[in-house]
Amino acid sequence: MGFIDQDRVEEFWDEARRAAGEEKQTGYLQDEWPTALGLERFRREWKEVAGWLDRLAVPGGACLDVGCGVGVWLEVLAKRFARVQGIDLSGAMVASAQARMARLGLDHVQVDRKSVLELDAASRYDLIFVGGVLMYLNDDVVESMIQRLGEMLTPGGVLILRESTSSPETWYRDKPIAPGLHADPSAPRPPYKAIYRTPESYRAAATRQGLEVVISHPNRHYKIGDMTESWLRALDRLAFGRLARRRDSAERAARALFALRPLTLLAPYYLIRTVAPRAWKVNNWWYVCRRARGQLTA
């Protein structure tokens, strides 16, 4: 058995979904931090992705969301693609996503509990979006997964990976996630295993599998989310714990931080990125890939 046990991964996300309120975006994160953090990060990530789809003239036929969670990305992808498919290994996440699509009346969105290997090998997609999934795969299967996803692209299609990374070397994480603002710090935390590979490793793996990496850079929205968490903890200390006790107060504080984003978040982000980039061991990266010339098939 490798470092990652897939059964444990499924259990982790099933429990994360059950522990979160129905309105929450994700399993564990958004139930322990103000919802505004997830909403702002997602809104800005989608704006960036939509810009790439325009720039690369990606057709609007079919798309696949690997690791779709509760269906937040499916909802926006459904406005752009004629056929949308979401897959996830967590039964709780799939049930939540199916209910969300039904509630929104998105009949052209299909959500299934299955892995990429269970998809029809003849399936073809104009967009394959993989939002933080490869980090839960063992080293010996990552490249075969990238290869299979690449083979499912249409000639004009793109594969978008969004993965947490570690620098200067891979980090085999094996410790619980730190409690969020609204979590009980004394409560036991479930184990959390993930493989944070180096940014270069994903570029190299995609290239070896016949893909051209047309865009590759840090996902600033991820790191800005981390910085917002630090701000909220500092404000909570100044407010003698009021933000932790009162979700409404924490939501207002988070929205205020985003309203002052150029000063509170963007300026510190770019300063650290320019002056001390190695201060961030863990980061999140985008990789936008398409089939390399000579690899295209109908």
N, C-alpha and C positions, 0 to 999 in steps of 0.2 A: 504494500500500500504506500502511496506517495504522501507528501506532506499534507495535502488537502484531502479530506474525507467528504465526498459529495453528499452522503447522507446527513452528515453534521451540518453542512452548508444549508441544505434544504430545511432542516429542523430550525436552524438559526433564523432564517427568513420567515418561516411559518410562525414562529413565536413572535418575531418582530411585528408581523402584520396583526396578529391577535392582540398584542399589547398596545397598539396605536388606535386612536379614535378613528371612526369611519371617515371623517373629513380630512384626515391627515394624508399628506402626499406619499410618504414612504413609511417604512416600518418603525425603526427605532429613532432615527434622527429627528424627524419632525415632531415626535411626541415629547421630546426632551428639550427642544429649542423652539422659539417662536416660529410660527408658520411662515412669517414674512421672509425668513432666511431662505427656505426652500423655494418659495414663490419667486423671489427676486433672482436667485441663481438659475432656476429653470427658465424664467422669462428671457434672461439675457443669453443663456446657452442656446435657446431655440432661435433667437434673433440671429446669432452667429451661424448656426447650422443652416437656417433658411437662406442666408446670404450666400453660403457656399453652394447650395443647390441651384440658386439662380446663376451664380458665376460659372458653374460647371455645366449648366444647361441639362440638369438631370431630368429625364423623362418622368412623367407623373403616373406611371402605370401601377406597379406593385412595389410595396416596401415590406421589410421585415424588421421587427424590433426584438432583438435577442436579450432576454432578461428584462421583460417589459414591466415587471413589478405591478403596481396598482393601475397602470395605464395612462399615466400623465403624458408621456410622449405619444402614445397611440392617439390621444385626443387631438393633438395638433397635427400629427402626420395624416390623420383622416381627412383633414381639410385640403391636403395637397395631393394625395394619392388615391387612385380609383379603387385599389384593393390593398388592405393593410392586414398584416398578420403579426400577432405578438405571441411569443413563447416564453415560458418561465418554468423552472423546476419546482417552485414553491406552490403547492396547491392553494394555500391561503391567498397568496398574491394573485394567482390566476382567477380565483373566484371573485376577488375584489375587482379586478380589471374587467371581468365579464359583466359584473353588475354595473360598473361605471359605464361601459359601452351601451348596455341596454337602456340605462337611465337617460343617456344622451341621444338615443335613437340612431346610433352609428351601425347600421346593418352591414356595411361593407368592411367592418373590422372583425376579424376572427382571432380569438385568444385560446391557446391550447397549453396544456401542461405537457411539455415534451422538450427534448434536447435538440440541438442542431442535427445530431446524427440521426434523429428520427424523422427529419423532414424528407420529403420526396427529393431524390437526387436530381430530378429533372426540373425542379422549381427554379425560377429565375426572378430576380428582383432588381429594380432600378436603384433602390437604396436599401442597404443593410446597416442598421444602427445597433451598435454594441456598447451599451453604457455601463462599464464597470463589471465585466463578466470574466475576462481573461485572467484577472487577478485571483479568481477562485478555481483556476485550473492548474493541475500539476504541470511541471516543466515539460514532461514527455509528451503532452498532448496539445500544447499551445500552438505549435506550428501546423499540426494537422488540422486544427480547428480553423486557423487563418486560411489554410489552403482550401478547405471545404467551402468556407464563406466566399472566398474569391471566385471559386468555380460557379457559384450561384448568381454572380452578377451578370446583368445584361451587358451588351457591348458599351452602352453609354452610362452604365450604373456606377455607383460609388459605395465603398465600405467605409463607414465612420466608426472609429474606435475612440472611446474615451476611458482612459485607464489611469488609476493611481500608480505612481512610480516612486522609486527611491534612488537617491544619488549619494555617493558615487558608486554604490554597489547594491545588489538585490537584498531586500529585507524580507525574511521569512517570518512574518508577524505571527505571534502566538500569545496574545494577551488580550484581555477584555478592552472594549472601547471605554474611554473615560466618560463618567457620567455627564449628561448635559445639564443645562441650567435648571430644568424642572425635575430632574431625577433625584431619587433618594440616594445620597452618596453612601449610605450604610448598607443598602440592599446589595445582594450578590449579583455580580455581572456575568452573563454567559461568556464562554470563551469565544474568541473571534480570530479565525485564521485567515490569512490572505497572503499572497505573494506579490510584493511591490517590486517589480522588476525595474531595471534601469530604462530611461527613455530611449536610449540607443537600441536596446534589445528588441523593442517592438518594430522600430524602423527596419532593422536588419532582418527580422523574421518575415515581415511583409515583402521585402525585396526578394528574399530567397524563394518566396512562393509566387513569384511572377507578378507582383503588384507594384505599381508606381505610387509612391507616397507624395502626393501633390501639396499637401498642407501638413505641417507638423510643428506644434508649438505648445507651451504650457496653457492650460485652461485657467485664465486669471479669475474666472467667476468662482471656481472651487477655492482658490486661496483667499479670495476676498470674503468668502463665506467663513473661512477659518478666522480671519481677522475680525469679522463682525462678532463671532463668538467671544473673542478676547475682549473686545470693547464691552459686550454685555456683562461679562464677568466683572470687569472693572467698575462699571456703573452699578452693578448689583452690590458690590462692596461699599460703594459710596452711599447707596440707598439702604444700607443695613439689611440686605436680604430681601427687600421688597419685590424685586423683579423675579426672584426665584419663587416667591410665595404667590405673586399675582401675575397670572398669564396676560391679563389685559395690559398691565403696566409694561411687561416685557415686550409685548407686541408693539406698543406705542414707541418704546425706546428703539426697537429694531427699525421701525419705519422712519424714525427720526434720523438714525444713522445712515440709512439709504438716501434720505432726502438731502443729507449733507455729504453725499458720497464722494464728490471731488476732494473734499477736505479730510473727511474721516477715514476713507478707505482707499481711494485711488492714489492720492499723494503718497501715503506710507507704502502702498504696494509697489509702486514704481521706484520709490527710493530704495527699498530693500532689494528689489530685483536688480537694480543698477549697481548699488554699492556692495551688497553682501548676499549675492544669490545663493551661496552655499549655506546660508542660515536655514534654508528650507530643505531638510533631508527628504521629506515626503512632499510630492506635488502631484498634480493631475495633468495629463497631456491629451491633446487631440491628435489623431492621425486620420487624415482623409486619403483614402486609397482608391485607385481604379486599376483595371487590368492594363498591364504594360503592353505596348505595341508588340505584335507578334504572339500575344497570348489571347487575343480576342477570338471568340467563337460565337456563333449565333445561338 
